[in-house]
């Protein structure tokens, strides 16, 4: 199945990160209060957005932004342009 976001939305494959404390306790990403990182899989139809964000870009986005979806067993997030904080290079 192919997913093509509409308007000012972006389909993102979320990079799951976990952190380990000195004592060996693993803190999952869901317990942290920081933006999340992901890789852009598809960009919506907004022409201005397509000029700035490209497929394959790594981005930071708001932790609670977007909608979670599952496609062919893979988990993604569809986020709006307003929830994108930065492009990583």
N, C-alpha and C positions, 0 to 999 in steps of 0.2 A: 504494500500500500504506500502511496506517495502522499505526503502532507505539504500543501502549499499555503503558508500563512497569508492572510489578506491585510490590506491597508498597511498600518504602521506596526505590524507585529513581526516577531522573529522567532523561529523554531530553534531551540538550543538544546544541545546534549550536555547535561550537567556533569561537571567534574566533581566526583565525590572525594572529599578530603577528610582525613581523620588525623588527629594529633595524639601523640603519646606523651604522658607526663613523665617526670623523672622516676616516679615510683612504678611505672608500667601500666597505669590506667589509660585506656584509650578513650579519648573524648570524640564522639562522632560529630560530624559537621552540623547536625541538627541542634546540637547543644551550644553552638557558638553564636555570638551576636556580631556577625560580620557579613559583608556582601559575599555572594557566591560567584564562582567562576564557571564558565562553560564555553563550548565551541559552537559557533553558528552553523546550523545545518541548512537552513533555508531562510530567505529574506522575503518579506511581504511585498505587495504590489506598489507601495508608495515610492515614487521615483526619487524623492529627496533622500529617503532612507537607504535606497539601493546605492546611492552615490557614496554614502558614508560607511555602511556596514556591508561586508561581503561574506559569502559562504567560506567557512574555514577560519574566520577571525575568532580570536579568543577574547571574550568580554567579561567584565564584572557587571553583575546586576543585583538589584535589591533582593534581599533574602526572602521576603514574603511576596515578591512580585510574580505575576504570571499564573498560568494554569498548568497543572501536571497532566500529561497524557501518556498513554502507552500505545506504541505502534509496533506490531510484529514482535512483541516481547521486549522491546527497548523502551526505556523511559526518557521522556523529553519534557521540556517546558516551553509553552508559548508565552512570550513576554511582549509587552508593548514598549514602544520606543522610550517612553518616559521612565521605564524601570531600568534602562541600560545606563550604567554609571561611567564606564570607560571601555576603551578598546586596548587590549594588551599587545605589545609588540616585542 
